[in-house]
Amino acid sequence: MFLHRHVLTKPSSFLLLRHLSNSAAAVLHHHELPDLPPLTYLPGFPHPNPKHDETILAIPRAISGKNISEKERKVGRVPSIVFEQEDGQHGGNKRLISVRTNQIKKLVKHLGESFFLSRLFELEVRNDFESEEIVEKVRVLPRKLHIKASTDIPLNVTFIRAPSNALLKVDVPLVFIGEDVSPGLKKGASLNTIKRTVKYLCPADIIPPYIEVDLSELDVGQKLVMGDLIVHPALKLIQSREEPVCKIMGQRVSETQPKKSK
């Protein structure tokens, strides 16, 4: 199957990041970018909607533990943690915090869980929620979110600091487009969605809110793999390029054959 790929002009900084081998990436100290010009979102690629920009407020939390966490939840707070990125996923310099349950609940409801976990936020840590004194103000990426089963109440949330020089591992959500013109779907076939997120190593300044998966040229029996996805050239795929994302599945023989009259 021939897939049309957009031709992009790649500045030198994009080329460097695009062709970093696994071994080269490993020697970048704490997964930080080298001293390069700032990266920006490119025209034609998804970028965060500013209407969802919001500062998450937090207060320090002295100690952790099951009992402390339960007390925090009873007063409308979510026990949380914010830490430095070290290998793009785990880190140190941890600060125990608590955030407002209603604020996290609202953001997750508006964005969706996977989109919440791929979006940057400003985090302000204050001595208390009504205080004007800011203990720490930092840009963060939500790393993990634990929601109570059968409810939409957040129980825990983990944030990772996201300075401009950070390279972060992000499970980027997939958005499928072109269903209305897909040759296979127009024939009555069905879409088998295999992946709903794909993991990339992303420069913090250009983490995509989602990646579009174009189905407009797919016919029955054809599929798209991770290597087919068109993304910003500075993003590094850290899963197999051959791993399938979706496939157009034909109807079963029993569904296509006319029923015999009795």
C-alpha positions as CSV (number, residue, x, y, z in Angstrom):
1,M,0.0,0.0,0.0
2,F,1.3,3.4,-0.9
3,L,0.9,6.0,1.8
4,H,1.3,9.7,0.9
5,R,3.8,11.3,3.2
6,H,4.1,15.0,3.7
7,V,7.5,16.5,2.9
8,L,8.8,18.7,5.7
9,T,11.7,21.1,5.8
10,K,13.8,19.9,8.7
11,P,16.1,22.5,10.4
12,S,19.4,21.1,11.7
13,S,18.1,20.8,15.3
14,F,15.2,18.6,14.0
15,L,17.6,16.4,12.0
16,L,19.8,15.9,15.0
17,L,16.9,14.7,17.2
18,R,15.3,12.7,14.4
19,H,18.4,10.6,13.8
20,L,19.6,10.1,17.4
21,S,20.3,6.5,17.8
22,N,19.4,4.7,21.0
23,S,23.0,4.8,22.2
24,A,23.3,8.5,21.4
25,A,20.2,9.3,23.3
26,A,21.4,7.4,26.3
27,V,24.4,9.6,26.7
28,L,22.3,12.8,26.9
29,H,22.5,13.7,30.6
30,H,19.1,13.0,32.2
31,H,17.5,13.0,28.7
32,E,18.1,16.7,28.2
33,L,18.4,18.4,24.9
34,P,21.8,19.7,23.8
35,D,22.2,23.5,23.4
36,L,20.0,24.0,20.3
37,P,17.5,26.7,19.2
38,P,14.1,26.5,20.8
39,L,11.7,24.0,19.2
40,T,8.2,25.0,18.1
41,Y,5.1,23.3,16.8
42,L,5.0,23.1,13.0
43,P,2.1,24.2,10.8
44,G,-0.2,21.3,10.0
45,F,0.6,19.4,13.2
46,P,-1.7,19.3,16.3
47,H,-0.8,21.8,19.0
48,P,-2.4,22.4,22.4
49,N,-5.6,24.4,22.4
50,P,-5.0,27.5,24.6
51,K,-8.6,27.4,25.9
52,H,-7.6,24.4,28.0
53,D,-4.6,26.3,29.6
54,E,-4.9,26.2,33.3
55,T,-2.6,26.5,36.4
56,I,-2.9,23.7,38.8
57,L,-2.8,24.8,42.4
58,A,-1.1,22.7,45.1
59,I,0.0,22.8,48.7
60,P,3.0,21.0,50.3
61,R,2.4,17.7,52.1
62,A,4.9,16.8,54.8
63,I,4.5,13.1,55.0
64,S,3.1,10.2,52.9
65,G,1.2,7.0,53.8
66,K,-2.2,5.4,53.4
67,N,-3.7,7.1,56.4
68,I,-2.5,10.5,55.4
69,S,-3.8,10.0,51.8
70,E,-7.2,9.0,53.1
71,K,-7.4,12.2,55.3
72,E,-6.4,14.3,52.2
73,R,-9.2,12.8,50.1
74,K,-11.8,13.3,52.8
75,V,-11.1,17.1,52.8
76,G,-11.3,17.3,49.0
77,R,-7.6,17.0,48.1
78,V,-5.7,14.5,45.9
79,P,-2.4,13.3,47.3
80,S,0.2,13.9,44.6
81,I,3.9,14.2,43.9
82,V,6.1,16.2,41.6
83,F,9.6,15.2,40.7
84,E,12.5,15.9,38.3
85,Q,12.8,13.9,35.1
86,E,16.0,11.8,34.9
87,D,15.5,9.2,32.3
88,G,12.4,10.7,30.7
89,Q,10.2,8.7,33.0
90,H,11.6,8.3,36.5
91,G,13.4,10.9,38.6
92,G,14.3,12.5,41.9
93,N,14.0,15.8,43.7
94,K,10.6,14.7,44.9
95,R,8.1,17.1,46.5
96,L,5.0,15.8,48.2
97,I,2.0,17.9,47.4
98,S,-1.8,17.8,47.4
99,V,-4.0,19.3,44.7
100,R,-7.7,20.1,44.6
101,T,-9.9,17.1,43.8
102,N,-12.4,19.2,41.9
103,Q,-9.8,20.8,39.7
104,I,-8.2,17.5,38.6
105,K,-11.7,16.0,38.2
106,K,-12.8,18.9,36.0
107,L,-9.6,18.8,33.8
108,V,-9.9,15.0,33.3
109,K,-13.6,15.3,32.4
110,H,-13.0,18.1,29.9
111,L,-9.9,16.6,28.2
112,G,-10.2,12.9,28.7
113,E,-7.7,10.8,30.7
114,S,-5.2,10.1,27.9
115,F,-5.3,13.7,26.7
116,F,-4.8,14.9,30.3
117,L,-1.7,12.8,30.5
118,S,-0.2,14.3,27.4
119,R,-0.7,17.9,28.2
120,L,1.6,20.4,29.9
121,F,0.3,22.5,32.8
122,E,1.7,25.2,35.0
123,L,1.9,24.1,38.7
124,E,1.9,26.5,41.6
125,V,2.8,25.2,45.0
126,R,1.6,27.6,47.8
127,N,1.7,27.3,51.5
128,D,-2.1,27.1,51.4
129,F,-4.6,27.4,48.6
130,E,-5.6,31.0,49.6
131,S,-2.0,32.2,50.1
132,E,-0.3,34.6,47.6
133,E,3.1,33.2,48.5
134,I,4.4,30.8,45.9
135,V,6.7,28.0,47.1
136,E,7.4,26.7,43.6
137,K,6.1,27.5,40.1
138,V,7.0,25.0,37.4
139,R,5.7,23.6,34.2
140,V,4.7,19.9,34.6
141,L,3.4,16.9,32.7
142,P,1.0,14.6,34.5
143,R,2.7,11.2,34.5
144,K,0.2,8.9,36.2
145,L,-3.4,9.2,37.3
146,H,-5.3,6.8,39.5
147,I,-9.1,7.1,39.4
148,K,-11.4,5.2,41.7
149,A,-13.1,2.3,39.9
150,S,-16.6,2.9,38.7
151,T,-16.3,6.6,39.6
152,D,-14.6,9.7,38.2
153,I,-12.9,10.6,41.5
154,P,-9.1,11.0,41.2
155,L,-7.2,9.2,44.0
156,N,-3.6,10.0,43.1
157,V,-1.8,12.0,40.5
158,T,2.0,12.2,39.7
159,F,3.6,15.1,37.9
160,I,7.0,15.4,36.3
161,R,8.8,18.7,35.9
162,A,9.0,19.7,32.2
163,P,11.6,22.4,31.5
164,S,12.4,23.3,27.9
165,N,15.5,21.2,27.8
166,A,13.8,18.0,28.9
167,L,13.1,14.9,26.7
168,L,10.1,13.1,28.1
169,K,8.5,9.8,27.4
170,V,4.8,10.4,26.5
171,D,2.0,8.1,25.6
172,V,0.4,10.3,22.9
173,P,-3.3,9.7,22.2
174,L,-4.3,8.8,18.6
175,V,-7.2,10.5,16.8
176,F,-8.6,8.7,13.8
177,I,-9.6,10.8,10.8
178,G,-10.9,10.1,7.2
179,E,-13.4,7.4,8.2
180,D,-16.0,9.0,5.9
181,V,-13.8,8.6,2.7
182,S,-12.0,5.4,3.6
183,P,-12.5,3.0,0.6
184,G,-12.7,0.0,2.9
185,L,-15.1,1.5,5.4
186,K,-17.3,2.8,2.5
187,K,-17.6,-0.9,1.4
188,G,-19.1,-1.8,4.8
189,A,-15.9,-3.1,6.4
190,S,-15.0,-2.2,10.0
191,L,-12.1,-0.5,11.7
192,N,-10.1,-2.6,14.1
193,T,-8.4,-0.2,16.5
194,I,-5.3,-1.9,17.9
195,K,-3.6,1.1,19.5
196,R,-5.1,4.2,21.1
197,T,-1.8,5.7,22.3
198,V,1.8,5.6,21.0
199,K,4.9,6.2,23.1
200,Y,7.4,8.9,21.9
201,L,10.4,10.6,23.4
202,C,9.3,14.2,23.1
203,P,11.1,17.6,23.6
204,A,9.0,19.2,26.4
205,D,8.2,22.3,24.3
206,I,6.5,20.4,21.5
207,I,4.6,17.5,23.2
208,P,1.7,16.8,20.8
209,P,-1.8,16.8,22.4
210,Y,-2.6,14.0,20.0
211,I,-1.5,12.4,16.7
212,E,-3.8,12.1,13.7
213,V,-4.2,8.7,12.1
214,D,-5.4,9.2,8.5
215,L,-7.7,6.4,7.3
216,S,-8.7,8.1,4.0
217,E,-6.6,5.7,1.7
218,L,-7.2,2.4,3.6
219,D,-9.0,-0.4,1.8
220,V,-10.2,-3.7,3.1
221,G,-7.4,-5.8,4.6
222,Q,-4.9,-2.8,4.8
223,K,-3.4,-1.6,8.0
224,L,-1.3,1.3,9.4
225,V,1.7,0.6,11.6
226,M,3.5,3.0,13.9
227,G,6.1,3.9,11.3
228,D,3.3,5.2,9.1
229,L,2.3,7.9,11.6
230,I,3.3,11.4,10.5
231,V,4.6,13.4,13.4
232,H,6.9,16.4,14.2
233,P,10.4,15.3,13.1
234,A,11.8,16.0,16.5
235,L,9.7,13.2,18.1
236,K,11.4,9.9,18.5
237,L,9.3,6.7,18.4
238,I,10.3,4.3,21.2
239,Q,8.2,1.4,20.1
240,S,8.6,-0.9,17.1
241,R,7.9,0.9,13.8
242,E,6.2,-2.3,12.5
243,E,3.7,-2.5,15.4
244,P,0.2,-2.2,14.0
245,V,-2.0,0.7,14.9
246,C,-5.3,-0.2,13.1
247,K,-6.6,-2.4,10.3
248,I,-9.7,-2.3,8.0
249,M,-11.4,-5.7,8.6
250,G,-13.7,-7.2,6.0
251,Q,-17.1,-8.6,6.8
252,R,-17.4,-12.2,7.7
253,V,-18.5,-14.6,4.9
254,S,-21.6,-15.4,6.8
255,E,-22.5,-11.7,6.9
256,T,-22.0,-11.2,3.2
257,Q,-23.8,-14.3,1.9
258,P,-27.6,-13.8,1.2
259,K,-29.8,-15.8,3.5
260,K,-31.6,-18.8,2.0
261,S,-35.3,-18.6,1.8
262,K,-37.2,-21.3,3.7
